[in-house]
């Protein structure tokens, strides 16, 4: 079997696939085990499994040609002090739900100045199997949605840097 490696292609008009696109394979999952700054080329459209309990993951600065880029996070290790943050200029909009095992849950909406999602594995969520989707929505604006698993008296995971 001959394998062909394709180069990155950029289109300015619509691309149509009558049967869809399938993103699969070992390169579709990116494992994070240390403090990391994401890039559009290496992380957008992939599943980012975070196995660093107390690190920081920084999203790339939003560029106009990269609007709609989605960063999907799966928490593979219980967080203790894990931050997912922007460059400080970009801010979060949307909402995150933090749920605990006894069916209690609370949804949190970021303030206009929030640029950090801080997970502690407890009141702010971030236990193993939590997930978030963060999408470059507009200039300086990331839309966030997801379900965080936590415990205790639930508190907002959103903060300012």
C-alpha positions in Angstrom: 0.0 0.0 0.0 1.3 3.4 -1.0 0.7 6.3 1.3 0.4 9.8 0.0 1.0 12.8 2.3 -1.0 15.8 1.3 0.1 19.4 1.9 -2.0 21.9 3.7 -4.5 23.5 1.3 -6.3 26.8 1.7 -9.5 27.6 -0.1 -11.2 31.0 -0.4 -14.6 29.6 -1.5 -16.8 26.8 -0.2 -15.7 23.2 -0.2 -18.3 20.6 -0.8 -18.1 16.9 0.1 -21.2 14.8 -0.7 -20.1 12.2 1.9 -18.5 14.4 4.6 -15.0 14.5 6.0 -13.6 12.1 8.5 -11.0 13.2 10.9 -9.5 10.0 12.3 -6.1 8.5 13.1 -3.4 8.9 15.7 -2.7 12.5 14.7 -6.3 13.5 15.5 -5.6 13.2 19.3 -3.0 15.5 20.8 -1.8 14.6 24.3 -0.7 17.5 26.6 1.4 16.6 29.6 3.1 19.9 30.3 2.5 23.6 30.0 1.7 24.2 26.3 0.9 27.1 23.9 -1.4 25.8 21.2 -1.1 26.6 17.5 -3.7 26.7 14.8 -1.8 24.2 12.6 -1.1 21.6 15.3 -4.3 21.8 17.5 -7.3 23.3 15.7 -9.9 20.6 14.8 -8.2 18.0 16.9 -9.0 16.5 20.3 -6.6 17.8 22.9 -6.3 15.4 25.8 -4.9 17.2 28.9 -3.0 14.9 31.2 -1.3 17.7 33.3 -3.1 18.3 36.6 -1.6 21.6 37.4 -0.3 23.2 34.2 -1.5 25.8 31.8 -2.6 25.6 28.2 -2.6 28.8 26.2 -4.9 29.2 23.2 -3.4 30.9 20.1 -4.2 34.6 19.4 -7.2 34.8 17.2 -6.5 35.8 13.6 -9.1 36.8 11.1 -8.3 33.9 8.7 -8.7 31.4 11.5 -12.2 32.3 12.7 -14.3 29.2 13.4 -11.2 27.2 14.5 -12.3 24.8 17.2 -10.2 23.4 20.1 -11.8 20.4 21.8 -10.4 19.6 25.3 -10.8 16.3 27.1 -9.5 16.1 30.6 -7.7 12.8 31.0 -6.3 13.4 34.5 -8.1 15.0 37.5 -7.1 18.7 37.5 -5.8 20.3 40.7 -4.8 23.8 39.3 -5.2 23.6 35.5 -5.6 26.8 33.5 -6.9 27.1 30.0 -6.2 30.7 29.0 -6.1 33.2 26.1 -3.3 35.6 25.2 -4.9 38.1 27.6 -6.4 40.1 24.7 -8.9 37.5 23.6 -11.9 36.9 26.0 -14.4 34.2 26.6 -18.1 34.2 25.8 -20.6 31.3 26.1 -21.1 29.1 29.1 -19.7 26.1 31.0 -21.7 23.7 33.2 -20.1 22.3 36.3 -21.8 19.1 37.6 -21.3 17.0 40.6 -22.1 13.3 41.1 -25.4 13.8 43.0 -27.0 15.3 39.9 -26.5 18.9 41.0 -25.2 21.2 38.3 -24.7 24.9 37.8 -24.0 26.8 34.5 -21.6 29.7 34.6 -21.3 32.6 32.1 -18.0 34.5 31.8 -17.7 38.2 32.6 -16.6 40.5 29.8 -13.0 40.5 31.1 -12.5 36.8 31.7 -9.6 35.3 29.8 -8.9 32.2 32.0 -10.7 29.0 32.7 -9.3 27.7 36.0 -10.0 24.0 36.8 -9.4 22.7 40.3 -11.1 19.2 40.2 -13.5 20.4 42.9 -15.8 23.4 43.0 -14.7 24.7 39.6 -14.7 21.3 37.8 -12.0 19.6 35.9 -12.2 16.0 37.1 -11.3 13.3 34.7 -13.7 13.0 31.8 -14.6 16.7 31.7 -14.7 18.3 28.3 -14.7 21.8 26.7 -15.0 23.1 23.2 -13.5 26.5 22.5 -14.1 28.2 19.1 -12.6 31.3 17.7 -15.8 33.3 17.2 -14.7 36.8 16.3 -11.7 39.2 16.8 -10.7 38.9 20.5 -13.6 36.5 21.3 -13.5 32.8 22.0 -16.9 31.0 22.5 -16.7 28.2 25.1 -19.1 25.4 25.9 -18.7 22.2 27.9 -19.4 20.0 30.9 -17.0 20.0 33.8 -17.1 17.4 36.5 -16.5 18.7 40.0 -17.5 18.4 43.7 -18.5 20.6 46.6 -20.1 24.0 46.5 -19.9 24.9 42.8 -18.1 28.0 41.8 -17.3 29.7 38.5 -14.3 28.4 36.6 -13.9 31.8 34.8 -11.3 34.3 35.9 -9.1 37.2 34.8 -5.4 36.7 34.2 
